[in-house]
Amino acid sequence: MSDSARETLGKLPVQYSAAPTSRPRTSQPNAKSVVNGAITAPHILYRVEDESSRARYIDDTGIFAEDTDTDVNFTAKTNTLLHLIAQHLDWRNREATPFISMYSDEDVAWREAERRVRTGKQDVRIYKIDTYACEERTEYRNIRLLAKKLGLYIHEEAWNNSMHEYIFLHFVPESAIEGWEEL
């Protein structure tokens, strides 16, 4: 696949199925902005998924967390929320959580996807999510800011990526998925 074809993931809302081995680092910054003194999240996010991912894409429906039944929200500091966020941050955790991880930095998403390919993971994809195109209400937060607010520790192996990591609650509707690329 040519470099210009790889770059189209950032420009076109279509599905890709080529198998690139690497990607040029040319993404534009996806910076947060400040509105009325509050930091707002970037509206373009990237989801890395493989055959062993806990949250999965379902054709023509969206991306769903493994646990979509737990009644929890980001605004109430409850024991349930604290427990579920702590589980989600622990890469050794094998219990279902209601969260879906995404990255605000395209380069970070590509590095993670390429790492998974190198370690032998199959069906590795990067989904491009446009929250402005979302036709249903969704909730998401930056994991590092949320963990700080809740007083939770982010494990060393997750710390670097957490700067760019956002977690969605329960699902990402199909309307927000602009496309994906398979590695």
Phi and psi in degrees as GROMACS dihedral restraints (atoms count N, CA, C in turn):
[ dihedral_restraints ]
;  ai    aj    ak    al  type     phi  dphi    fc
    3     4     5     6     1   -74.3    20    10
    4     5     6     7     1   160.1    20    10
    6     7     8     9     1   -59.6    20    10
    7     8     9    10     1   -40.7    20    10
    9    10    11    12     1   -67.0    20    10
   10    11    12    13     1   -33.9    20    10
   12    13    14    15     1   -67.1    20    10
   13    14    15    16     1   -39.5    20    10
   15    16    17    18     1   -62.9    20    10
   16    17    18    19     1   -37.0    20    10
   18    19    20    21     1   -67.1    20    10
   19    20    21    22     1   -20.6    20    10
   21    22    23    24     1   -66.6    20    10
   22    23    24    25     1   -18.3    20    10
   24    25    26    27     1   -56.2    20    10
   25    26    27    28     1   -34.9    20    10
   27    28    29    30     1   -80.6    20    10
   28    29    30    31     1    -5.5    20    10
   30    31    32    33     1  -120.9    20    10
   31    32    33    34     1   -29.1    20    10
   33    34    35    36     1  -117.5    20    10
   34    35    36    37     1   139.6    20    10
   36    37    38    39     1   -87.3    20    10
   37    38    39    40     1    63.2    20    10
   39    40    41    42     1  -130.6    20    10
   40    41    42    43     1   166.0    20    10
   42    43    44    45     1   -88.3    20    10
   43    44    45    46     1   142.2    20    10
   45    46    47    48     1  -121.0    20    10
   46    47    48    49     1   148.7    20    10
   48    49    50    51     1  -135.0    20    10
   49    50    51    52     1    15.1    20    10
   51    52    53    54     1   -72.4    20    10
   52    53    54    55     1   166.7    20    10
   54    55    56    57     1  -120.9    20    10
   55    56    57    58     1    74.8    20    10
   57    58    59    60     1   -70.4    20    10
   58    59    60    61     1   151.7    20    10
   60    61    62    63     1   -93.3    20    10
   61    62    63    64     1   -23.5    20    10
   63    64    65    66     1  -158.5    20    10
   64    65    66    67     1   174.1    20    10
   66    67    68    69     1  -139.8    20    10
   67    68    69    70     1   136.8    20    10
   69    70    71    72     1   -65.6    20    10
   70    71    72    73     1   144.9    20    10
   72    73    74    75     1   -87.2    20    10
   73    74    75    76     1    80.5    20    10
   75    76    77    78     1  -124.1    20    10
   76    77    78    79     1    11.4    20    10
   78    79    80    81     1   -65.9    20    10
   79    80    81    82     1   148.3    20    10
   81    82    83    84     1   -79.9    20    10
   82    83    84    85     1   149.2    20    10
   84    85    86    87     1   -58.2    20    10
   85    86    87    88     1   142.9    20    10
   87    88    89    90     1  -116.9    20    10
   88    89    90    91     1    61.2    20    10
   90    91    92    93     1   -71.4    20    10
   91    92    93    94     1   151.1    20    10
   93    94    95    96     1   -72.4    20    10
   94    95    96    97     1   158.6    20    10
   96    97    98    99     1  -125.1    20    10
   97    98    99   100     1   165.5    20    10
   99   100   101   102     1  -113.7    20    10
  100   101   102   103     1   123.7    20    10
  102   103   104   105     1  -124.4    20    10
  103   104   105   106     1   120.4    20    10
  105   106   107   108     1    51.5    20    10
  106   107   108   109     1    40.1    20    10
  108   109   110   111     1    82.2    20    10
  109   110   111   112     1    -3.9    20    10
  111   112   113   114     1  -107.5    20    10
  112   113   114   115     1   141.9    20    10
  114   115   116   117     1   -79.4    20    10
  115   116   117   118     1   129.0    20    10
  117   118   119   120     1  -106.0    20    10
  118   119   120   121     1   150.4    20    10
  120   121   122   123     1   -76.3    20    10
  121   122   123   124     1   151.6    20    10
  123   124   125   126     1   -64.9    20    10
  124   125   126   127     1   152.1    20    10
  126   127   128   129     1   -92.8    20    10
  127   128   129   130     1   -11.4    20    10
  129   130   131   132     1  -105.6    20    10
  130   131   132   133     1   125.6    20    10
  132   133   134   135     1  -131.5    20    10
  133   134   135   136     1   161.7    20    10
  135   136   137   138     1  -129.1    20    10
  136   137   138   139     1   129.3    20    10
  138   139   140   141     1  -109.6    20    10
  139   140   141   142     1   126.0    20    10
  141   142   143   144     1  -101.4    20    10
  142   143   144   145     1   130.3    20    10
  144   145   146   147     1  -138.8    20    10
  145   146   147   148     1   147.2    20    10
  147   148   149   150     1  -140.2    20    10
  148   149   150   151     1  -175.3    20    10
  150   151   152   153     1   -64.3    20    10
  151   152   153   154     1   -17.9    20    10
  153   154   155   156     1  -106.1    20    10
  154   155   156   157     1     7.8    20    10
  156   157   158   159     1   -64.6    20    10
  157   158   159   160     1   143.1    20    10
  159   160   161   162     1   -75.4    20    10
  160   161   162   163     1   -42.4    20    10
  162   163   164   165     1   -89.4    20    10
  163   164   165   166     1   138.9    20    10
  165   166   167   168     1  -133.8    20    10
  166   167   168   169     1   149.9    20    10
  168   169   170   171     1   -79.8    20    10
  169   170   171   172     1   134.6    20    10
  171   172   173   174     1  -117.0    20    10
  172   173   174   175     1   124.3    20    10
  174   175   176   177     1   -47.5    20    10
  175   176   177   178     1   133.0    20    10
  177   178   179   180     1    58.2    20    10
  178   179   180   181     1    16.8    20    10
  180   181   182   183     1  -126.3    20    10
  181   182   183   184     1   -48.3    20    10
  183   184   185   186     1   140.1    20    10
  184   185   186   187     1  -163.6    20    10
  186   187   188   189     1  -107.4    20    10
  187   188   189   190     1   129.2    20    10
  189   190   191   192     1  -121.5    20    10
  190   191   192   193     1   137.2    20    10
  192   193   194   195     1   -66.9    20    10
  193   194   195   196     1   157.7    20    10
  195   196   197   198     1   -64.2    20    10
  196   197   198   199     1   -34.3    20    10
  198   199   200   201     1  -110.9    20    10
  199   200   201   202     1   106.5    20    10
  201   202   203   204     1  -107.9    20    10
  202   203   204   205     1     4.1    20    10
  204   205   206   207     1   -99.0    20    10
  205   206   207   208     1   -22.8    20    10
  207   208   209   210     1   -67.1    20    10
  208   209   210   211     1   126.8    20    10
  210   211   212   213     1   -86.9    20    10
  211   212   213   214     1   101.2    20    10
  213   214   215   216     1  -147.5    20    10
  214   215   216   217     1   153.2    20    10
  216   217   218   219     1  -140.7    20    10
  217   218   219   220     1   164.0    20    10
  219   220   221   222     1   -78.1    20    10
  220   221   222   223     1   -14.0    20    10
  222   223   224   225     1   -90.0    20    10
  223   224   225   226     1   -18.8    20    10
  225   226   227   228     1  -104.9    20    10
  226   227   228   229     1   121.4    20    10
  228   229   230   231     1   -81.1    20    10
  229   230   231   232     1    80.7    20    10
  231   232   233   234     1  -102.6    20    10
  232   233   234   235     1   163.1    20    10
  234   235   236   237     1   -61.5    20    10
  235   236   237   238     1   -35.5    20    10
  237   238   239   240     1   -63.0    20    10
  238   239   240   241     1   -47.4    20    10
  240   241   242   243     1   -61.3    20    10
  241   242   243   244     1   -46.8    20    10
  243   244   245   246     1   -57.4    20    10
  244   245   246   247     1   -45.8    20    10
  246   247   248   249     1   -63.2    20    10
  247   248   249   250     1   -45.6    20    10
  249   250   251   252     1   -68.0    20    10
  250   251   252   253     1   -39.9    20    10
  252   253   254   255     1   -65.0    20    10
  253   254   255   256     1   -43.9    20    10
  255   256   257   258     1   -59.9    20    10
  256   257   258   259     1   -41.8    20    10
  258   259   260   261     1   -62.5    20    10
  259   260   261   262     1   -44.9    20    10
  261   262   263   264     1   -63.0    20    10
  262   263   264   265     1   -35.3    20    10
  264   265   266   267     1   -74.9    20    10
  265   266   267   268     1   -16.7    20    10
  267   268   269   270     1   -92.0    20    10
  268   269   270   271     1   107.0    20    10
  270   271   272   273     1   -65.0    20    10
  271   272   273   274     1   -16.3    20    10
  273   274   275   276     1   -86.6    20    10
  274   275   276   277     1    -7.8    20    10
  276   277   278   279     1   -63.0    20    10
  277   278   279   280     1   135.9    20    10
  279   280   281   282     1  -116.7    20    10
  280   281   282   283     1     7.0    20    10
  282   283   284   285     1   -91.8    20    10
  283   284   285   286     1   145.6    20    10
  285   286   287   288     1   -64.5    20    10
  286   287   288   289     1   142.6    20    10
  288   289   290   291     1  -126.6    20    10
  289   290   291   292     1   162.9    20    10
  291   292   293   294     1   -89.9    20    10
  292   293   294   295     1    21.0    20    10
  294   295   296   297     1  -115.1    20    10
  295   296   297   298     1   151.3    20    10
  297   298   299   300     1  -126.0    20    10
  298   299   300   301     1   121.4    20    10
  300   301   302   303     1   -83.5    20    10
  301   302   303   304     1   142.7    20    10
  303   304   305   306     1  -141.2    20    10
  304   305   306   307     1   164.5    20    10
  306   307   308   309     1  -119.7    20    10
  307   308   309   310     1   142.7    20    10
  309   310   311   312     1   -87.5    20    10
  310   311   312   313     1   -12.7    20    10
  312   313   314   315     1  -110.2    20    10
  313   314   315   316     1   118.0    20    10
  315   316   317   318     1   -60.8    20    10
  316   317   318   319     1   -39.4    20    10
  318   319   320   321     1   -62.8    20    10
  319   320   321   322     1   -40.4    20    10
  321   322   323   324     1   -62.5    20    10
  322   323   324   325     1   -42.3    20    10
  324   325   326   327     1   -61.8    20    10
  325   326   327   328     1   -44.0    20    10
  327   328   329   330     1   -64.4    20    10
  328   329   330   331     1   -41.5    20    10
  330   331   332   333     1   -60.9    20    10
  331   332   333   334     1   -43.1    20    10
  333   334   335   336     1   -64.6    20    10
  334   335   336   337     1   -42.5    20    10
  336   337   338   339     1   -63.7    20    10
  337   338   339   340     1   -44.4    20    10
  339   340   341   342     1   -65.4    20    10
  340   341   342   343     1   -35.7    20    10
  342   343   344   345     1   -61.6    20    10
  343   344   345   346     1   -42.7    20    10
  345   346   347   348     1   -64.1    20    10
  346   347   348   349     1   -40.8    20    10
  348   349   350   351     1   -62.1    20    10
  349   350   351   352     1   -45.2    20    10
  351   352   353   354     1   -60.2    20    10
  352   353   354   355     1   -32.5    20    10
  354   355   356   357     1   -87.9    20    10
  355   356   357   358     1     7.3    20    10
  357   358   359   360     1    91.8    20    10
  358   359   360   361     1     8.4    20    10
  360   361   362   363     1   -66.2    20    10
  361   362   363   364     1   148.2    20    10
  363   364   365   366     1  -108.5    20    10
  364   365   366   367     1   162.1    20    10
  366   367   368   369     1    54.0    20    10
  367   368   369   370     1    43.8    20    10
  369   370   371   372     1   -80.0    20    10
  370   371   372   373     1   127.2    20    10
  372   373   374   375     1  -133.4    20    10
  373   374   375   376     1   151.8    20    10
  375   376   377   378     1  -117.5    20    10
  376   377   378   379     1   119.8    20    10
  378   379   380   381     1   -95.6    20    10
  379   380   381   382     1   138.3    20    10
  381   382   383   384     1  -100.1    20    10
  382   383   384   385     1   123.5    20    10
  384   385   386   387     1  -112.9    20    10
  385   386   387   388     1   128.2    20    10
  387   388   389   390     1  -114.3    20    10
  388   389   390   391     1   103.7    20    10
  390   391   392   393     1   -66.8    20    10
  391   392   393   394     1   -23.4    20    10
  393   394   395   396     1   -70.9    20    10
  394   395   396   397     1   -24.1    20    10
  396   397   398   399     1   -86.4    20    10
  397   398   399   400     1    -6.1    20    10
  399   400   401   402     1   -64.0    20    10
  400   401   402   403     1   127.3    20    10
  402   403   404   405     1   -97.2    20    10
  403   404   405   406     1     2.0    20    10
  405   406   407   408     1  -130.8    20    10
  406   407   408   409     1   155.1    20    10
  408   409   410   411     1   -68.8    20    10
  409   410   411   412     1   128.4    20    10
  411   412   413   414     1  -132.0    20    10
  412   413   414   415     1   154.4    20    10
  414   415   416   417     1  -119.9    20    10
  415   416   417   418     1   135.7    20    10
  417   418   419   420     1  -151.6    20    10
  418   419   420   421     1   154.5    20    10
  420   421   422   423     1  -143.1    20    10
  421   422   423   424     1   154.5    20    10
  423   424   425   426     1   -71.7    20    10
  424   425   426   427     1   127.1    20    10
  426   427   428   429     1   -66.5    20    10
  427   428   429   430     1   -36.9    20    10
  429   430   431   432     1   -67.8    20    10
  430   431   432   433     1   -43.4    20    10
  432   433   434   435     1   -66.7    20    10
  433   434   435   436     1   -39.4    20    10
  435   436   437   438     1   -65.9    20    10
  436   437   438   439     1   -44.3    20    10
  438   439   440   441     1   -61.3    20    10
  439   440   441   442     1   -41.0    20    10
  441   442   443   444     1   -62.4    20    10
  442   443   444   445     1   -45.9    20    10
  444   445   446   447     1   -60.4    20    10
  445   446   447   448     1   -37.4    20    10
  447   448   449   450     1   -89.0    20    10
  448   449   450   451     1    -6.2    20    10
  450   451   452   453     1    73.5    20    10
  451   452   453   454     1    32.7    20    10
  453   454   455   456     1  -102.1    20    10
  454   455   456   457     1   147.3    20    10
  456   457   458   459     1   -87.5    20    10
  457   458   459   460     1   135.8    20    10
  459   460   461   462     1  -101.5    20    10
  460   461   462   463     1   121.9    20    10
  462   463   464   465     1   -59.2    20    10
  463   464   465   466     1   150.8    20    10
  465   466   467   468     1   -53.6    20    10
  466   467   468   469     1   -43.2    20    10
  468   469   470   471     1   -67.1    20    10
  469   470   471   472     1   -20.7    20    10
  471   472   473   474     1  -101.1    20    10
  472   473   474   475     1    -8.4    20    10
  474   475   476   477     1   -61.3    20    10
  475   476   477   478     1   -49.8    20    10
  477   478   479   480     1   -59.3    20    10
  478   479   480   481     1   -48.8    20    10
  480   481   482   483     1   -71.7    20    10
  481   482   483   484     1   -21.3    20    10
  483   484   485   486     1   -64.1    20    10
  484   485   486   487     1   -23.2    20    10
  486   487   488   489     1   -59.7    20    10
  487   488   489   490     1   -33.2    20    10
  489   490   491   492     1  -108.0    20    10
  490   491   492   493     1     5.2    20    10
  492   493   494   495     1   -92.0    20    10
  493   494   495   496     1   133.0    20    10
  495   496   497   498     1  -120.1    20    10
  496   497   498   499     1   146.8    20    10
  498   499   500   501     1  -119.4    20    10
  499   500   501   502     1   132.8    20    10
  501   502   503   504     1   -94.2    20    10
  502   503   504   505     1   148.4    20    10
  504   505   506   507     1   -94.3    20    10
  505   506   507   508     1   119.7    20    10
  507   508   509   510     1    72.4    20    10
  508   509   510   511     1   -54.0    20    10
  510   511   512   513     1  -159.0    20    10
  511   512   513   514     1   162.7    20    10
  513   514   515   516     1  -124.5    20    10
  514   515   516   517     1   116.1    20    10
  516   517   518   519     1   -68.4    20    10
  517   518   519   520     1   154.0    20    10
  519   520   521   522     1   -52.8    20    10
  520   521   522   523     1   -36.1    20    10
  522   523   524   525     1   -60.4    20    10
  523   524   525   526     1   -23.6    20    10
  525   526   527   528     1   -89.6    20    10
  526   527   528   529     1   -10.8    20    10
  528   529   530   531     1   -89.9    20    10
  529   530   531   532     1   108.4    20    10
  531   532   533   534     1   -76.7    20    10
  532   533   534   535     1   -30.8    20    10
  534   535   536   537     1   167.1    20    10
  535   536   537   538     1  -176.6    20    10
  537   538   539   540     1  -152.9    20    10
  538   539   540   541     1   162.8    20    10
  540   541   542   543     1  -129.1    20    10
  541   542   543   544     1   134.0    20    10
  543   544   545   546     1   -96.1    20    10
  544   545   546   547     1   138.9    20    10
